[in-house]
């Protein structure tokens, strides 16, 4: 296994110099180019195999990881290119809805109504005014073999999707919701519960698209209102004032229609 890790929360938390949590071939990339880095490594691997410098039966897997800032925003060009070219790689986005490594700035994955350092709530502002970008659907439009959304609260589903992503021939993309107590402003003990609520409200639906065929992996028996997900998070506290009631209605409408 070779991993290209974009600058971000995962990289910072697991590689505090001079130590590392990684026991595999690991490359630190810039914010924007993890996909390009791993595509280059995979291309060299293929070339060396063709030249007989790597045995034909030696199989190596390739993984790039990045947060939503490095994936949805400043890394999307490299990601789109690697997917379109058909590199045999897996890209995993851990989506915590913000640039959490650099101070909590809003990203295009930040939900509508969230208060962030660059979209703060106030007397004239409800927080971020745009809906989040649906990057999973954008990757589906690349016509790659496998795309999936997953969540740590349903870990078996996440495991199965990761396994499938590494088994397909060609590029695969995994988008995983990752609750962040620092930027979402909730009690640390509630992370898994909050992830579960994101799924049960359909804020974060679990599905996969294999060779263009959609499959919903989980349907809540009783769909919960989005307020169940918003209330425990300090970044949405201001929405529960009367003047911002319309924002909550719009979030619910958007979830229901998508």
N, C-alpha and C positions, 0 to 999 in steps of 0.2 A: 504494500500500500504506500502510495505517495500522496501527501496532503499539501495543498497550497492554502494557507490561512491568511485571509485579508486582515489588515490592521483593524482592530475593533475589540469589543468586550472579551470575546473568547481568547483572542491572541494575548491581550494584556493580562488576563487572569491566569493563564496557564503557562506563561513563559517569562516570569519575573527573573531577569538576569541575576545570577548565572544559572538559574534552575529552569527546568522545563517539566511539564506533565506528560509530554509526548514521548512515546517509545517506538516511533515509526519514522520513516523518511518524511521530514516536515520542512516546508519552505514558508518563510514569512514574506508575504507580498504587501504591496501598498494597498491603501483603501480600495483603489479602483481596478486592480488588475489581477485578482486571484484567478479568474476564469482564463485570462490570457496566459498566465504562468502555467497553470496545470495543462492547458491545451498544448503549450510548447513542450512540456515534459512528455506528454502522451505521444506527440509527434516524433520526438527523438527516440522514444522507446520503440515505436513502429519502424523507424528507419534503421535502428540498430538490429532489430530482429530480421529485417529484410537483408541486411548485410551479413547476417550470421554471427554477429557479435553478442547477441543474446539468444539463448536456446529457444526454439520455437515453442517448447512446452512450458516455458517459464511465464506464468501469468501474473501480471501486476495490475492492480486496480488504482484508479486515480480519482481523488476527491478534492474539490475546492469548497471552502466554507467562508461565509461572510455574513455580517449583520444586515439589517434592512437598509441602513445608510449606504453601505458598500455594495449593495445588491440592487435595491430598487432605484437608487439615484446615481451615484458617481461611478458605479461599476456596471451599469446596465449595458453600456456599449460593448465592453469586453465579453459580458455574459451572452448577449444576443449573438455576437459574432461566433463564439465558441459553439453555441447550440446550432446555429444555422450551418456551420461547416461540418457538423456531424461527428465531432470528437467523441471518442468512447470514454466519457467522463461522467462523474456525478457532481452536481452542484447542490450544496445544502445551504439554504438561507435560514439563519436563526433570527426570527422577526420579533424584536422587542419594541417595535413601534416608535423608535426615536434614535437619534445619534447619542446613545447612552454613554459611550466611551468619551465623548468630548464635551459633555455638559448638558445633555438633554435637549438639544435642538430638535425641532420638528423635522421629520422626513416625509416622503410621500407615502410611507406606510402608517404614519400617525393618523388615528381616527379623527373624524370630525368632532369638534367640541373639546378636544384635549387641550389642556393648558401646557405649553412647553416654553422653553426659554426664548425661542424666536417666534412664538405665537401665543403670548401670554393672555390669560383672561383678564378682564378689567371692566370698568364701567361702560365702555363702548365696545368691548370685544367678548365674544363667547368662546375664545380660544381659536383653534384651527378652524377655518371656515370651509375647507374643502373635504370631500370624502377621500378615503384612502385609495391609493392606486391598487388595482387588482392585478398584481404581478403574476399570479398563478395562471390567470387566463391569457396574459401576454405570452407566457412561455408555451401554453397550449397552442397558440397561434403559430409557433415555430415548427409545428408538425414533427416533434421529436417523439421517440418511442414511449417515454414515460414521464408523467408529471403528477405530483401528489401534494396535498396539504395534510399536515399531521399536527398533533398536539401532545405534549408530555403527559397529560392527564389520562390519555388512552395509549399507554406505552406499548402494548402488544401491537396495536395498529401501526404505531410509529416503527416498531421493529420490522414488521412485515413489509412495510413500504420501503424501508432502507434496504432490506434484503433484495426486494424486487428491483430496486434502482440499480444495484450493483450487478444484477444478473442479466439485464437487458443488453443487447448490442446497440451501441450508440449512446447519445447523450440522455441524461435523466436529470430531473430537477425536483428537489424536495423543499417545500416551504413549511417551516415549523414555527408555530407561535411560541414565544418564550417570554413569559411574564417577568417583569423587572420591578422589584420592590422599590428601587431607588427612583425611577422615573414615573412609574405608575402610582407610586405613593400608597402602598397598602402594607399591612402587617406581613412580615416575612413568612409567617406560619400559614398564610392563606394562598400561597402561590399555586399549588395544585388545584385547590378548590376554585380559584379564579380562572384557571385554564379550563377546568371542567365546565364552568358556567359560560365561558366563551363558546364552547361547543353546543351546550344545551340551549343557548339563545340564538344559535346560528350566526352569531357574529363571526365565528370561525368554523365554517362547515368542513367536515372531513370527507374528502373525495379523492379519487385518482382518475387519471385519463391515460389509458394504455392503448397506444396506436390509434388515437382519435376517439376511443370509446369511453364515455363517462361512466363512472360507477360511484354512487354515494355509499360510503362505508359506515355511516352512522346516522340514524334518524332519531332524534329525541322523542320519547313517548309523549311528552307534553312540552312543547316549545315554550321556553320562559321568555318574559319580556326583557328587552335590552337594559332596562333599569336595574335588573338583578346583577348585571355585569358592570354597569357604570357606577353604582352607589358605593361599592367598597374601595373605589380608587379616588385618591385625592385629586388627581388631575382632572376629574370630571365634577368635583364638588360644586363648582359654581353653576353647573347646569340645572341644579335643583332649586334655583331661585326662579320666581315666577316669570321674570323677563326673558329667561332662556328656555322656557317650556317648549317653544317651537323647535328648538334644536334637537331635543330628545325625540320629538315626534318625527322629525326628518330622519334621524338615525334609525328609528324603528321602521319607517317606510323603506329606507334603503336596504336594510337587512331583509325585510319581507320580500322585496322585489328581486333580490339577488341570491 
